[in-house]
Amino acid sequence: MGRVVVEVMPKPEILDPQGKAVVGALPRLGFTQFTSVRQGKRFELEVDGDVTPEILAAAQQAAETMLSNPIIEDVVRVVDASEVGA
Amino acid sequence: MVVSTGSAGAAGARIGVITFPGTLDDRDALRAIRLAGATPVPLWHADADLHDVDAVVIPGGFSYGDYLRAGAISRFAAAMTSVADAANGGLPVLGICNGFQILTEAHLLPGSMVKNDHLHFICREQTLVVENNTTAWTTAYDAGQRITVPLKNQDGQYVADERTLDELEAEGRVVFRYEGWNPNGSRRNIAGITNERGNVVGLMPHPEHAVEPGFGPDSAQGARSGTDGLGFFASVLSTLVAA
């Protein structure tokens, strides 16, 4: 069984209200060293066999058409989990 | 010009409302259509057949629980493929709240919605300025008219890049702006927009909840007497009659 990891982040120019709330709360636990937080999404797509180049290409296409919205998000990574230990 | 796909005429006008899993406001939208004098037609997300309707409302709610992104999964429903084709042919389409989010995800309207800047779910009576009264859904209003309808959302912050925003402004495609207070951090106080042709309109506030005295927002006529939302449905009826 293979696994493809897709990571999506809000675009830099889009204010990330969730990340802003997290960075505001961290100092309450004593974490004062973090000046900014941005919150993204990680998807794990499983397949029956190995992760072939075709599977990766399909995952890339799924990432761009459904898993992300190009107006507000960037697909930052589409990788075979076994190759990168992701 | 707006193309009608079914029988025209106010009394005979058939206006569809699509229900998705997690839609909340489909019944209110159907009721608003009936109160405006048209025939409401319930439509189902998995059915590609739009049953010969003359216009479509994509109602509010939390389709698919807002999973992935608000509207992101509904946008691929069979009914939405038909709506996209029909909208490109001129069919009047109104997206309210989650319906607006679905229309942006379907690329029928530009930009997108992200979480409210203050992170809270918000529910209030909201005043809007009608900026464009020439769309299929706004001809019953005067340009610059103030209307009050309910607003309730969590992901209501309208965002688009500066070039898109400038284009919308230059082409008069900002249809509604928030008046008095920007309730979610939307760029340039935008509450609703239209496509180039003016047949597709999307907005975050809820006109379908302000259509009957006794059940609407407070107004000068008394508590819960506001019916400012009826104009949307009256507008599309006159658009269809004129077509």
Interface residues (C-beta under 8 A of the other chain):
Chain A: P10 E13 I14 L15 P17 Q18 A21 M66 L67 N69 I71 I72
Chain B: L68 R69 A72 F76 T104 E105 P110 G111 S112 V114 K115 N116 D117 H118 L119 Q157 V159 A160 D161 G185
